[in-house]
Amino acid sequence: MKNLVNRRDFIKLFGATSLPALLSACSDDVPDHRYNQEDINKLAAQRRYEALESGTGPLGKHIYRGYKGLSELPWFEQDSQGRLVCVDDSFPKAIDIHSHLGMSILFEPDLDLQAQTERVKHLLDCDLNESECKLDLDQYVNSNFTEDDLEQLKSVIRSQAFWGNSFSESQTLPNFAKEMDDMRVEKALLLPIKLGLWFGDKQTETWRAAVNASSNKNHFLTGFSIHPRDDSRLDELKKHALDTQGNNRPVLKLHPTVQRFYPDDEQMMPAYELAEKLGVTIFFHGGRAGIEPTASHPYAMPRHYEAVFANFPKLQIVIGHAGARDNQSMVEIASRYENVWLDIHGQSLSWLHEMVRKTNGERLMFGSDWPFYHLGASLAKVLIATDNQPQQVRDSILRTNAERLLNLSDAN
């Protein structure tokens, strides 16, 4: 494997603001067709428009006091311990297409993924220290957090590479399984990311081993990851795909902004071809979330994905976050291709409502991005956006689309 992080950058890591800042660093000039001032302006305009229009759409205002405040909605309550629980069994248990666990990387600080703690500390936590944030469901989800919250996120992610922290120590299999049970989520797909580090870069192997040893193993499906500049990436893809347990379709997670590659990079075309041949689904992070290092933004522009959609029509592809803040462009492109699915995590209620209107729920799937956020934040949006839709639309987003994509028709 090539040294994906060079020695100078490795040293800089010790003084870096965050691990993602290093991994997403971009020192080369970016060609205008890859990223330009118009792209920069569109992101700024999206943020301004969404903030201005919040609560004015067809679903009205939906602002709550933290994640626990979602108990004001008819589908949720707080139990005797103050935990948010879903109490409505009129819809099927969901399948979460987009989740992670606590990370122990680089120097691999101690992390017991089988441990159970009193509460989960989500990476962006609206209930931390009983100081609930104002949770506005009609904005992209990370808009609900202050600059201080986002600085803390960087610090937490950095410490996961060096000495560990109480956040990652709570983001374990039993804690996730408990939250899933509370939210009526039956299965979650865990998506590791190959970061390209010299060492301590074994999320796929670590998470698979932890799930296999877990008493909650039936709650989880495990994806895998390769790095686009790893010389052995094709061998790794084949090995991990064939190691996928059960009959579910293998899922490969690729993250253009973290792994520093364009989805339509010619060097990745053999990987897509092999994935198509092996029946692997590719899950891309899609679009700009707005809180990642700005140097990583060029990689995630929606137009850089289309060649993959078009050239590999039998390859099933999921776009994480439905394009994030580049939602309109991503949905417009994705709608041209029957092999492209959208994970709806993070989107505002108004835009989710629009996506449902455009698609009738076809190829839209429920995702949470746990442990960044509580499962309830994503579940509440689906329930609100589908409240006046046919039951089939809600069922498709929460469960049946994921069953069809991942070959889980026998999941109960």
N, C-alpha and C positions, 0 to 999 in steps of 0.2 A: 504493500500500500504506500502511496506517496505520502510525504509529510505534508498534510493538508493545512496545518498551521505552522508557519516557519518559525525559526528560533527567535527572531526579533519580535514577532507578534506574540510568541509564547511568553517572553519576558514582560512585554507590555501588559499581558493578562493580569499580572499582579497589581498593576495600578489602574486597570480598566474600570470604568464605571460599572459595567456588567459584562457577564459572559457573552450575551447576545451581541453586545456592541463590538466585541472582538471578532466573533464569528461572522458577523455581517459586514465587517469593514470592507470598503471598496476603494482601492487606491487608483484604479485605472480610469481614464477618461471614458465617459459613457457616450456612445454615439447618439445623435439626436433622435434617430428613429427608435432607439431603445428607451429614451427618457428625455423629456424636454419641458420647457416652461409651461406649455399647455397642460401637461400631466400634473405638474405642481399646482397650477391654478385650480384644476378640477378637484383635487383633494381638499384644498382650502374652501372651495365653494360648497362642497358636499357637507363639510362640518358646519359652516355658517347656516346653510339652508336647513339642515336637520335640527339644529338648536332653535332656530327661529320658528319652525313649523311644528315642533313637538307638541302633541296634544290637540292639534287642529285637524287631524285626519278623521276618517270615518269611524274610528274606534274610540275617539276622544282621549281624554287625559287618563294616564295610568301611572301615578306616582305613589310609591309606598315607602314606608320607613324600614329600609333594609330588606334582606331576604325574608326575615320573619314577618314583615309587614304584608307579605303576600297572603297571609292567613285571612286578610280582608276579602279575598276573592272566594267565590262559592265552592271552589274545588279543594280548598286547603283549610287546615286548622293548625293550631299549636297544641302539642300534647302536654302532658303534665310536667315534662322536663323542659318545656319551651322549644322543642324541636318542631320545625315546620314539617307537616305530614300532608300527603294527598289523601283525601277521604272519599273521593268519587270513584266508584268502580264501574261507571257506565261506559268507559272506553277501555281498550285493551292495554295491558302493560306494555310500556314502551321499550324500544331498542335504541340505545345511545350509540350513534355512529362515530362519535368523536370525543375521545377521552384520553387521559394520561394518568400517571401516578407520580408520587414524589420522586425527585431525581437525586441520584448520588453518582456524580461524574467526576472526571479528571482525577483528583486525589481520593475519590470515593470515600467520603466520610461515612461513618456507620449509619445505616438506615435499615431498620427492620420492617419490611413491607407486610409482615404478618401481625404487627403490633396493633393494638386497639387503644385509642386515646379518648379522653372525655368529649372532645369536639374536634371537628375538622377546621383547620385554619386554611381557608381558601386563599389563593395567591392575591386575588382582589376580593376582599372580604367586607361585605356590607354590614356584617354583624359583629365585627371584631371589637372587643372591649366594650360591648354594649353601647357603642356610639354609632348608631345606625346611619348609613349614608342615605341620601335621597335617591331612591331607585326609580328612575324614569324608564319605563319599558318602551317608550316611543323614541328612544335614541339608541344609536349603536352602543352596545353594552359597556365598552370601556369609557364612554363619556361620563359615566356616573362616578368617576373617581378623580380625586384632586391631584394636583402636581405632587403633593407630599405622598399620596398613596402610590403614585407611579414611581417615585424615587425609592420608596420602600420596596416595591416590587423588584427593582434593579438590584438593590442590596441583597434581598432574599435569594435571587437567582445566582448572584455571585457567590454567596456563602454556600450554596449547594455544591459548588465545585471544590470548595476548600475545607470547611470545617463543619458543615451541616447547620441545620436550624430547626426550630420547633414547627415551622410550616411543613417542610418536607417530611418530618417525622410523623405528622398527622395524616399525610396523604397516602394512606395505606389501603391494602385490599379489604380488610374487615371494615374500616371506616367508610370506604366507598360503597361497599356492599350494603351497609346499614343505611346510608343516604339513599341508595337505589331503592331499597325496600320501602323507605319512608315516602319516596316519590313515585312508587309503582313503576319502576324501571326494571325490567327483567334481565336484560343483558347489556353490556357495554363493550365496545370495541376499543382496546387500548392501543394507542398509536405512538410507538417510540420514534425517536429522531436520531439518526446517525450524524454526529456533530463534526466529525473529521479531526478529532483530537489525537495526540500521540498515544495516549493511554486513557484508561477509565472511560471508554466510549462503547459500552456494552449494554445499552438499554434493552435491545431486543432480547439478548440472552438472559439478562437479569430479570426482566419482567416475565418472560415465559417460564423461567424456573420458579419464580415466586408464585405464579398462577397455578402451576402444576402441583406445588406443595400446599396450596391453600384449601382450607375447608370451604371456602366460598368460590371454588373454581368454576362452578356452573354459572356464576354471574358474568363471566368474562370471556371474551374472545381476544386473541392477541395478534396484532399486526406485526410488521417488521419494517426495517429501514435499511437502505444502503446509502453510501455517499457518492454523489455524481463524479467525483474525481478520484475515487478509489480504483486502482488498477484491477482489483479483483471483484469489481461491482457485479459483473454478470455471474460469476461463480457464487457470490454471496446471495444474489437474487434467487438463483436456482435452489441453493441449499435451504434458505429460509422458506421459500414457497413450498418445497417438498416436505419441510418439517412442520408445516401447519397442521395442527391436530384436528381431528373430526372431519366432517364433510363440508364445512363451510369454506367459502372462497377465500384464498389468501389475499391479504391487503398490504400493499406497500405504501408507506408514508414517505412523501418527499416534501421538503419545505424550502422553496426557492429563496426566501429572504434569509433564513438561517444558514442554509447550505451554500449560499452564494452562487446560484446558477440560474440561467434562463431555462424555463421549461422546454423551449424549442431548440436548445443547444444540440447541434449535430452529434456531439459525442454521446448524448443520451438516447439517440434513436435506436441503437441496438438493444438497449435495456427495455425500451417500450415494446420493441418487436418480440423480445423474449417473454416479457410479461404477458403480452397478448397470446402467445403460443401456449404458455403454461396456465392460462385462465386466471391470472392475477389481476385484481382490481388495484388501480393506483389512486391514492388519496393525496391530492395536492393541497397544501395551504394555498389559498387564493386571495389575491388582492392586498391592498394596504390597510392595515388596522389603524394606523395613525400614531401608535405608541412605540413602534420599533425604530431603530436607528434609521435616519433618513437616507443614509447611504445604501440601505438595503431595498429601498422602494423601487428602483428600476426593474428588479427581477420579477416583481409580482404584478406587472401591468397585464390586464386581461388579454391584450392582443398577443402576448408571448405564449399563450397556452393553445391558441387555435390550431396551430400546425399539428400538435399532438392529437387533438380531437379529430381532425380531418384525415390524417394519414394512417390512423389506427382505428378504423370504425368498429372493430370487434373488441377493442380494449375498453373495458368499463372504467370510467374515470369519475371520481368524486371531487368536487371543488369545495374545500373547507370554507366556512363562513359565507358561502354564496358570493364570494368576491369581496367580503368585508366592506370597506368604504367605497370600493369600486364596483358596487353591487349592480348598478344599472348596466354598465358596459359588460360585466361578466354574464349577467343573466341574458342579455341580448345575444351574446355570442353562443352561450351554452344552449340556448333554445333551438339553435340550428342543427344540433347533433343529438341523435337518440341515444348515444353511448355516454352522455354526460349527466351526472346527478349532482344535486346541490345539497350540501349540509347547511341548514338554515341558522346555525348558531350565530348569535350576536346581533342579528338584524333587528331594526326597530319594528315596532308593531305595524306602523303604516306601510313599511316596505314589505314585511312579511305578508300582510293583507294583500298587497299588490301582486306578489309572487303567487299567492294562492289563486287570486283572480285570473292570472295569466295561464296557470298550469292545471287548475283543479286538483292541485296536490301531487300531480304526476312528477316523479323523480325528485321530490323534495323529501328530506329526511331530518329527523330530530337529532341534534347533537348538543352537547353541553360544554365542551372544552374543560371539563373537570380535570384538575382541581383549581383552575383559575377562578371559577365561579360555582355557586351552588346550583345543583340540578334544577331547582325550582324556578330559577330565573328564565331558563329556556322553556321549561314545561309550561309555565304560565303564559308565555307569549303564544305558544301553539294553541292552547285552550281558548284564549281570548280571540285569536285570529280566526279560529274555526268554529266559534260558538254558534253562528247562524248558517254554517255550511252543512251539507249532508254528512252523516256519520262516516261515510266511506272516505271523505276527504281527510278528516281528523285521523282515522285509523291508518290511512296510507302514510301520512307524515310520521306518525308516532311509531308505526310498526311494519306494516305490510310491504312498504317499499324496501326497507332494509332486509326483510326476510327474502324478498325476491332477488335483490342484488347479491346478498351473501349466501344464498342457498340455505336459508334457515327455515324452510317451510314447516319443519317438524318441531320448531321451538314452541314451547308451551309456557 
